[in-house]
Amino acid sequence: MINKVILIGNLGADPEVRFTQSGAAVATLRIATTEKWKGQDGQMQEQTEWHRVVAWRRLAEICRDYLSKGARVYIEGKLQTNKWQDQNGNDRYTTEIIAREMKMLSPRNAGGGGGGFGGESSGYNEPSGGSSGSGGFGGDYPEPPNTGDDVPF
């Protein structure tokens, strides 16, 4: 079975970074993807979809340090739905993308974020592995294994 998501989009805001009780960094990214097409009337139409992306540990720190609002990024990861209860005890669901890989696509000094020039990109792959418990970040997010201090690119 495969659970794989690939997005290329723009950040709608700077990454938000928090830390679990055990000290693991968790970054939340809001990424917009826009689909454009010509309607039956010949007019251009477009629809923007917003995606919640969560990056863990070293990848979260790299997102915090190198990405900013407006940056174009490539994200590869998996789809995950979390169930939680609101203040009234009603079940709620949040679907998000757990990032395993991120590549910066925006040129440097242009619209936020870093990256390469002339179509080059810089990226980071989160080492794969299973989760190791509840994580202490509201109990909703499993923590991936310790990845060490890898160089981002």
One Martini backbone bead per residue (centre of mass of N, CA, C, O) as a GRO file, in nm:
protein
  153
    1MET     BB    1   0.100   0.033   0.016
    2ILE     BB    2   0.019   0.385  -0.047
    3ASN     BB    3   0.141   0.704   0.112
    4LYS     BB    4   0.152   0.981  -0.112
    5VAL     BB    5   0.275   1.322  -0.124
    6ILE     BB    6   0.277   1.592  -0.373
    7LEU     BB    7   0.407   1.931  -0.359
    8ILE     BB    8   0.360   2.255  -0.524
    9GLY     BB    9   0.418   2.566  -0.350
   10ASN     BB   10   0.310   2.832  -0.134
   11LEU     BB   11   0.366   3.023   0.128
   12GLY     BB   12   0.134   3.191   0.352
   13ALA     BB   13   0.356   3.162   0.581
   14ASP     BB   14   0.544   3.137   0.823
   15PRO     BB   15   0.681   2.918   1.002
   16GLU     BB   16   0.569   2.714   1.271
   17VAL     BB   17   0.743   2.668   1.583
   18ARG     BB   18   0.776   2.389   1.797
   19PHE     BB   19   0.799   2.199   2.110
   20THR     BB   20   0.838   1.933   2.268
   21GLN     BB   21   0.894   1.795   2.571
   22SER     BB   22   1.162   1.649   2.435
   23GLY     BB   23   1.263   1.883   2.201
   24ALA     BB   24   1.111   1.857   1.941
   25ALA     BB   25   1.067   1.978   1.636
   26VAL     BB   26   0.769   2.163   1.504
   27ALA     BB   27   0.641   2.230   1.182
   28THR     BB   28   0.410   2.464   1.036
   29LEU     BB   29   0.258   2.465   0.713
   30ARG     BB   30   0.127   2.688   0.462
   31ILE     BB   31   0.001   2.563   0.151
   32ALA     BB   32  -0.036   2.673  -0.185
   33THR     BB   33  -0.249   2.560  -0.448
   34THR     BB   34  -0.293   2.621  -0.807
   35GLU     BB   35  -0.560   2.594  -1.034
   36LYS     BB   36  -0.576   2.616  -1.395
   37TRP     BB   37  -0.845   2.711  -1.628
   38LYS     BB   38  -1.065   2.683  -1.899
   39GLY     BB   39  -1.367   2.768  -1.951
   40GLN     BB   40  -1.653   2.747  -2.139
   41ASP     BB   41  -1.630   3.077  -2.180
   42GLY     BB   42  -1.292   3.122  -2.194
   43GLN     BB   43  -1.226   3.173  -1.909
   44MET     BB   44  -1.022   3.205  -1.655
   45GLN     BB   45  -0.958   2.975  -1.399
   46GLU     BB   46  -0.937   2.941  -1.029
   47GLN     BB   47  -0.793   2.725  -0.762
   48THR     BB   48  -0.735   2.726  -0.414
   49GLU     BB   49  -0.534   2.519  -0.204
   50TRP     BB   50  -0.500   2.427   0.134
   51HIS     BB   51  -0.211   2.315   0.330
   52ARG     BB   52  -0.111   2.102   0.590
   53VAL     BB   53   0.224   2.102   0.718
   54VAL     BB   54   0.445   1.863   0.880
   55ALA     BB   55   0.753   1.901   1.055
   56TRP     BB   56   1.044   1.729   1.180
   57ARG     BB   57   1.300   1.831   1.345
   58ARG     BB   58   1.533   1.911   1.124
   59LEU     BB   59   1.326   1.993   0.911
   60ALA     BB   60   1.194   2.212   1.087
   61GLU     BB   61   1.450   2.388   1.120
   62ILE     BB   62   1.491   2.444   0.819
   63CYS     BB   63   1.225   2.582   0.768
   64ARG     BB   64   1.270   2.812   0.969
   65ASP     BB   65   1.556   2.916   0.842
   66TYR     BB   66   1.465   2.912   0.500
   67LEU     BB   67   1.164   2.996   0.532
   68SER     BB   68   0.899   3.199   0.379
   69LYS     BB   69   0.680   3.392   0.279
   70GLY     BB   70   0.628   3.286  -0.070
   71ALA     BB   71   0.767   3.034  -0.090
   72ARG     BB   72   0.881   2.783  -0.298
   73VAL     BB   73   0.777   2.432  -0.269
   74TYR     BB   74   0.876   2.098  -0.211
   75ILE     BB   75   0.661   1.825  -0.111
   76GLU     BB   76   0.714   1.518   0.072
   77GLY     BB   77   0.470   1.264   0.184
   78LYS     BB   78   0.205   1.208   0.418
   79LEU     BB   79  -0.112   1.117   0.503
   80GLN     BB   80  -0.293   1.255   0.797
   81THR     BB   81  -0.534   1.169   1.051
   82ASN     BB   82  -0.676   1.348   1.322
   83LYS     BB   83  -0.827   1.293   1.639
   84TRP     BB   84  -1.052   1.512   1.823
   85GLN     BB   85  -1.169   1.721   2.093
   86ASP     BB   86  -1.367   1.952   2.179
   87GLN     BB   87  -1.511   2.140   2.429
   88ASN     BB   88  -1.795   1.964   2.367
   89GLY     BB   89  -1.698   1.659   2.271
   90ASN     BB   90  -1.645   1.673   1.976
   91ASP     BB   91  -1.556   1.532   1.694
   92ARG     BB   92  -1.243   1.584   1.528
   93TYR     BB   93  -1.064   1.664   1.217
   94THR     BB   94  -0.721   1.635   1.086
   95THR     BB   95  -0.558   1.703   0.781
   96GLU     BB   96  -0.220   1.607   0.693
   97ILE     BB   97   0.121   1.661   0.609
   98ILE     BB   98   0.399   1.453   0.637
   99ALA     BB   99   0.714   1.543   0.610
  100ARG     BB  100   1.016   1.409   0.433
  101GLU     BB  101   1.043   1.635   0.204
  102MET     BB  102   1.242   1.932   0.103
  103LYS     BB  103   1.230   2.192  -0.151
  104MET     BB  104   1.380   2.473  -0.270
  105LEU     BB  105   1.254   2.697  -0.542
  106SER     BB  106   1.342   2.967  -0.468
  107PRO     BB  107   1.508   3.227  -0.521
  108ARG     BB  108   1.719   3.424  -0.408
  109ASN     BB  109   1.583   3.721  -0.308
  110ALA     BB  110   1.275   3.588  -0.379
  111GLY     BB  111   0.994   3.571  -0.202
  112GLY     BB  112   1.131   3.402  -0.017
  113GLY     BB  113   1.354   3.211   0.069
  114GLY     BB  114   1.550   2.965  -0.054
  115GLY     BB  115   1.805   2.841  -0.281
  116GLY     BB  116   1.850   2.817  -0.600
  117PHE     BB  117   1.965   2.855  -0.926
  118GLY     BB  118   1.844   2.796  -1.231
  119GLY     BB  119   1.656   2.538  -1.112
  120GLU     BB  120   1.773   2.483  -0.866
  121SER     BB  121   1.789   2.277  -0.565
  122SER     BB  122   1.715   2.248  -0.222
  123GLY     BB  123   1.738   1.975   0.023
  124TYR     BB  124   1.551   1.747   0.250
  125ASN     BB  125   1.570   1.435   0.413
  126GLU     BB  126   1.385   1.238   0.607
  127PRO     BB  127   1.437   0.993   0.786
  128SER     BB  128   1.327   0.689   0.815
  129GLY     BB  129   1.058   0.572   1.034
  130GLY     BB  130   0.920   0.513   1.313
  131SER     BB  131   0.744   0.560   1.578
  132SER     BB  132   0.794   0.683   1.946
  133GLY     BB  133   0.515   0.787   2.030
  134SER     BB  134   0.337   1.070   2.143
  135GLY     BB  135   0.554   1.336   2.208
  136GLY     BB  136   0.402   1.588   2.377
  137PHE     BB  137   0.213   1.731   2.136
  138GLY     BB  138  -0.087   1.687   2.252
  139GLY     BB  139  -0.077   1.367   2.159
  140ASP     BB  140  -0.112   1.377   1.820
  141TYR     BB  141   0.207   1.329   1.772
  142PRO     BB  142   0.435   1.148   1.639
  143GLU     BB  143   0.767   1.058   1.681
  144PRO     BB  144   1.037   1.049   1.526
  145PRO     BB  145   1.333   0.957   1.502
  146ASN     BB  146   1.641   1.025   1.563
  147THR     BB  147   1.851   1.225   1.323
  148GLY     BB  148   2.028   1.440   1.401
  149ASP     BB  149   2.293   1.656   1.241
  150ASP     BB  150   2.225   1.724   0.949
  151VAL     BB  151   2.292   1.839   0.647
  152PRO     BB  152   2.068   1.999   0.434
  153PHE     BB  153   2.296   2.044   0.155
   0.00000   0.00000   0.00000
